[in-house]
């Protein structure tokens, strides 16, 4: 029984870690709404069926998707200054 609980907690920690890392990379790719390639403002272009937002740069065709825009931005904005 204890080995099942330990396995369960390991799986939970792995899922939380992957989610944390994915949100970090989404925030870095979104770059505060500024294209990391050319420095122009990213423009919103679509929302997928699960609520992810698509952002693109018309100048250099850079595109990124942010799954949890508000959550990602609020969490990371003060941590990476």
Secondary structure, 3 states (H helix, E strand, C coil): CHHHHHHHHHHHHHHHHHHHHHHHHHHHHHHHHECCCCCCECEEEEECCCCCEEEECCCCCCEEEECCHHHHHHHHCCCCC
